[in-house]
Amino acid sequence: MSSRGSLQRKCVKGHPKPHGRCSGRCIRYYPRLELPRGPDGTRRFESLGGYPTRTQAEAALADALARRSHGFALDPAKLTVDQYLDRWLAHIRGSLRARTVARYTALLRDHVRPHVGARPLKQLTPLEVQAIYDRLAISGRRDGKPGGLASQHILAVHRCLHRALAQAVTWRLLAHNVATGATPPPRPHRRVVALAPEQVALLLDAADHTPSPWLGPWTMLAAATGARNGELCGLEWADLDLDAGTVRFRQALTIVDPAVLPGDPDASARRKELAVGPVKSAASSAILALPPFAVQALRHHRRQQARWRLACGQPQTVTLRRVEPGRPPRPVQLDLVFRTERGRPVNPNHASRAFARLAASIGLAAHPHMLRHALASAMAANKEPASIIAAQLRHADGGALAQRVYIHQLPQTASRVAELIEGVFGPAARDGRAVSAARRGEGNRSETEASNPA
């Protein structure tokens, strides 16, 4: 076995080894874990119990060594749900975005730990997990108001807990994922109506006359590319090639909780901050072509920004911290395309509120992500295939997500379909088919008479 562990073979009846009287009924195998040496340099071991076969003892020792490699010092029988979740959250910091880790941390802290945090992990049952979901549906609000959480929120709790317990199965701390046996509420059906092209045109006209130094071109680029809110706020001038008419989104601005960032000694003293991080996936960094109206708006915005920066004495770059999975935060200088009147980065939450006010000024209730839906729906209405729509939205699945979520029926689609059905099954089409059938019948009779003369 490994130098960090060993097996001892002993006779439980005390038979002397030279006598050869031992059999399988009196032999036991004792796995041991090697611990750090004591203060006096002596070797120390932790016994893992006795097993009747060598195979069982080796499996127990392998499990213990695997737990140690993942940072678990406790026996799985004594490991509580809280202790395990702390270890799992530390693990995912190296692979997931800070915003995702913060979201998981909040869901577990508010809705799971208060109910089963002190429970031994191995004793957790599907019925206890189900009780969490049922309780949240009745009285799960943090603000103390009557009523439970929305189904979508409870479903997010389930997905987070299921993912955490799936890792416990991988680490051989659990035999099976108990969250699989619990049933979260069904995902609610929400009717999402995409903005019609006429409504997007009204929005762009209003954006063209807004006094904000960034909201107009920001809205133009959002409509032209279908980019996400944080990606637009994190765009730098180096990511634009206005001569070639292309853009590439490499990063996104986001609000992060420093407590979830690795390697930050002052995290507990910091408040939530604006930071720059990676885009959602590798497919999100694809290069997109810009329409001429967006190129023209960005050229004008660049000139206006240069004049504004010169008049106000603002620096060309701003300093933010860059956060990436598994790496400590580091300061970076950003030459952002969209900046506020004071030359600061545009907070994505502020961008959403400003866009909502712009839409409300023309009688629309809209948020920025609706432009992403509107672009996909308009492309589908113009008979673009799902693969092209997915490339524009920078999805990696070839169009499945776009068809399921982003493509909506536009108002003019129903009338166009009605015209198509009229052309296929309407009176004119039926009359035309009847005439054609009659002519084919006459032609068949003429051929028959010619082949069979009297």
N, C-alpha and C positions, 0 to 999 in steps of 0.2 A: 504494500500500500504506500501512499504518499508519506513523505517525511513528516507531514503535519498530523498524521494519524497512524494508528497501528491496531493490530488485532492480537488478542491474547487467547490462547486455548487452555482451558482449565477443566479439571475433573471436579464436579460438585460433590462427589463422595470421598474425595481425598485419596484415591488409589495411587500408590507410588508408580511413577512412570515406568521404571524398569520391569515391574511385574507384568505389564501388558494386559491388565484386567479391564481396561476402560472400553466402553461401548457407546453407541449413539445415545443411550438413555442417560448417561452420566456426563457427557461432554457438553460444555457450553463455550460459546465464542463471545469475547468481550471487546467491542471496539472502543478505542480511546482517542480523544483529540489532544494534540499537543498544545499547551498553553505557553505564554511567554515565561521565560525563566524567572525565578524568584529573586528577591534582593541579594541573596547569597549565592546566586548562580545555579541553584539546583533546578533540575528539569521538573516540570509539573504537567499533569495530565488531567483531563476531564473524562470520566467514565460515562458511556452511553448505555449501560445496561448489558444484560446477557441475552444471547440468542441461541436457539438449538442448532442452527445450521450456519455454516460459513457464509453461504449466499445471503442470508438475511442480515448477518452482521456487516458484511461489506456494503450492502445497500444502505443500512443505517448510517454507516460512516460516510458514504458518498453524499447522502442527504445533508449531514452535518457540515461537511466541507463545502458543499454548494451554498448553504445558508451563510457560512462564514465569508465566502467570497463575495456575497451580495450585501454584506454588512450586518447580518443578523447575529447577534450574540446570544439571544434568548432561545430557549427550547420552543419549538412551534406550539407545544401544548400550553405554554405560558404566554405566548405572544398575543397581545390584545389588538383589537381592530385599530385603535388609535396609533399604537406603535407601528403597526404595519403600514397604515396610510402615510405616516411621517416618512417612512423609508421609501414608499412608492413615489411620493411627490418629489423627494430628493432625486430619485432615479430619472423621472421624466424631464427634469430641468435640463438634462443634457441632450434631449432630442426634440422637444416641443417648444413652440414659440412662447415667450413670456406671457403673452395675453391668454393663451390657452391654459398654461399652468395656473395663472391667477384665477381663471374661471373655475377650474377644477378645485382649487383650494377653497374658494368661497362656497361652492356647492357642497363639498364634504363638511366644511366647518359649520355651515348653517343648518343642514338638513340630515346629515348622516351621523356625525360624531355625537351630537347630544343624545341620540337614542341607543346606539349600539357601540359607542366608542370604547367603553370599558369591558365589553364582551370579549372573551377569548376568541381569536380568529377561527380556530378549528371548530368551535361550538356554534358558530353563526349558521342559521338555518334559513331556507327560502321563506318560511312563514314570518320570520322577523323582518326580513327585507320587504316582504309584502306589506307588513304592518306599517313600515315607514311610508310607503307610497300612499296607503289608505289614509294615514294620519295627515299627510301633506295635502291631500285632496280636500280635507275637511277644515283644518286649522293650521295651515303651514305658513301664513304670512308673517314676515319679520316685523312689520309695522304695527302688529297687534290688532289690526282691523279684522272684523269677522269675515269668514270665508276662507277657502283654501287657495292653493296655488293653481295656476293654469295648467292644463294638461301638457302643454309644450314644456313648461318648466320642470314638471315632475319627470317627463321623458328625458330631459337633460340630466337630471339626477341619476336616473337609471343607467343611462349610457356611461356616465362617469364612473359609477360604482361597478358596473359590469366590466369596464376596461381595467379598473384597479384589481378586481378579483381574478380576472383572466391572467394577469401577471403573477398573482399568487399561485395559480395552478402551474404556470411555467416554472416558477421557482420551487415547485414541489412542496409548497406550504399547505396547499389544499388539494384534495383528490378531485374535486370538481367545482365549477363556478356556481355558487348558490344563487347568484343574481339571475341566472338563466331560469330558475324555477319560479321566479316572481313575475307577475304580469303588470307592467305599467299601464296607465290609461292610454287609449288609442290616440294617435296623432290627430289633432282637430283639423277639420277641413276648412281652410281659409280661402275664400274667393278673392283672388288677386286680379285686379283689373289693370292692364297695362295702359300707359299713356298713349293716346292716338297721335299720329304724326302731326295733326293740326294743333294738339295741345302742346307738343314739344316745340312746335314753331312759335307758339305764343310765349312759352318760357324763354326761348332764345331771344326773341324780340325784347322781352322785359329785361333779360340779362344784359343786353346790349346797351341799355340806358340806365343801369344801376350805378350809383355814385361810388360803390365799393371798388377799390383798386384791384381786387382779385376775383370777385364773385362772377363777373361777366365772363372772362376767359376760362375760369374754372368750370362754369356750366357748359360753355361751348365744348371744351375738351371732354367732359363727362358724356355729353350727348354723342360726340363723334367717335368715342372709343368704347363706351360702356365700362370704363375703368371703375374700380372700387374707390370709396371715399379716401381711405388712408393712402392708397397708391397715388392719387392725384395730389394730396397734400405733401407727399414725400418726393415728388418729381423734381429733378434738378435740370438745369439748362443743358448740362452735358448729355442728358438722356434724350434730348431732342435734336433732330437733324432737319431743320426747316427747309433747307435747300433740297434735300431728298424727300421731304414730306413724311418722315417716320418718327416714331416714338417707341421707347422701350422702358417699361416700368421695372426697376431693379429693387426697389425698397418701398416701405410704407411707414408712415407716421402712426404711432399708436400710443395709448395711455397705458403705462405699466405701473405695477406695484413693485417697488424696489425689494420688498421682502421675498419675492420669488426669484430674484436674480442671483446667479452663482457668483461667489467671490467678491461680494460687496460688503465690506466690514461696517459701513454706516447705514445699512439698509433699514434697520429698525428706526433710525432717526429721520429718515426721508419720507416725504409724502409722495403720493402718486405724481408721476411726472410724464412729460411728453418726451418720447424717445423714437429713434428710427430703428427699424428691424427688417428682416427679410420679407419678401412677398410670400403669398400663401403656398405656392408650390413652384416646382421648376417650370411648369407650363406657363405660369403667370408672367414670366420674364420674356415672352416672345415679342418680336418686333412687329408693330402694327403700322399700317399706312394711314396717313391723315388725309381727310378730305380738304379741298382748297379753302373752304370757309374757316376751318379750324386753324390752318396754317396762317391765314391772313389775320385772324384774331390774336394768335400768339405772337406774330411779328409786331403788331401794334402794342400788345401788352409788354413786350420786351423793351420797346422804346419808352413807353410810359414809366415802367419800373426804373429804368436807368435815370430818367429825369427826376423822378420822385426821390430816389436814393441820393442823388447829387444835391437836390434842394434841401433835404433833411439831414444830410451828413451821415447817412446810415452805412454800415460796412457791407461789403459785397456778400459775405458769408455769415452764417449763424452757427453757433456751437450747440450740438446736442450729443447725447450719449447713444452709441449704437449697441443694441442688445441682440445677441445671437445665441441659439441653443448651445449649451455646454461651454460658453466662453464668458469671461468676466466683461462687464460693460467697459467701453472705451470711448473717449470723446472724439468727435469727428466734426469737420467743417463742411457745411452744406450750402451750396449756391442754389437755393430753392426757387422754383418758378413762381410759386404763389406765396406771398407774404402779406402780413397785415399792414395797416397804416404806419405802425411803429417799427416795421421791419422784422417782426417776429414771425415764426412759423405759424401756419394756419392750423389750429387744433381741429382734428376731424369732427369732434362734437360740435364745435362752433360752426364748422362748415355745414353740417346737417341742419342746424337751427337757422342759419342764414338762408340756405336754399329753401327751407320750408316757408320762411317769411316771404321770399321772392315768389314762390308758387301761390301763397295766399293772396298776394297783391293782385293776381289776375283770376282769383276765384278757384284755385286748384288746391286740393289737399294732397301733397306729394312729398316724398323724401328722395334723396339722391339715388338710392339703389333702384328706384323705379325707372330711371333713365337706362339702366342696364337691361331691365325687362323690356322696355320700349324698343331698344335697338334690336334685341333678339326677335321680338314679335314682328317688327317692320321687315327684317330680313326674311323671316319665314313667309310673310304675306307676299313678298316679292319672289317667292319660289327658290330661295337660296337653300341648299341642302343643309342638314343638321351638322355635318362635319365642318362646313364653312362657318356656321354660326358658332360652333364650339371653338374654332380657331380664333374668332374675333373676341369671344369672351375669355379666351385663354384657359379653356378646360382641357384636361388630358384624356377624357373618356370618349372622345369622338362624337359627342352629341347627345348622349343619353341624359345627362343632367339638364342640358338646355331644353330638350323636349319635355322633360318631366316638370321643370320648375319655371323656366324663363320664357318659354314661348306661350303666348296667350292669343286668343282670337280677337282681332281688332274689329271695330264696329262695321267697317266696310266689307269684312270677310263674309258675313252672313248674306248680304245682298248679292255679292259675287257668286256665292255658292247657289243661291236661288236662281240666278240667271243661267248658271251652268246646268242645273236640273231642268230648267225650262227648255234649254236647247237640246237636251237629251230626250226628255219625256213629254214635252209640250205638244200642243195640237199641230204646230207646223212640222215638228219632227215626226210625229205619227203619220201625218199626211204624206210627208216625203217618203217614209218607209213603205207606206201602202202603195204609192205610185211605183216605187222601185220594185216592190214585190210583184205588182201586176205586170210590169215590163219583163221581169225575169220569167214569169209564167208564160207570157206570149212567146218569148224567145224559145223556151223549152218546147212549146207545142209546134212552132215552126220547124225546129230541128227534127222533131219526131215525124212530122208529115213528110219532110224531105227524105228522111231515111227509109220511110215505108210508103212508096207511091202506090196508088190504087192499081 
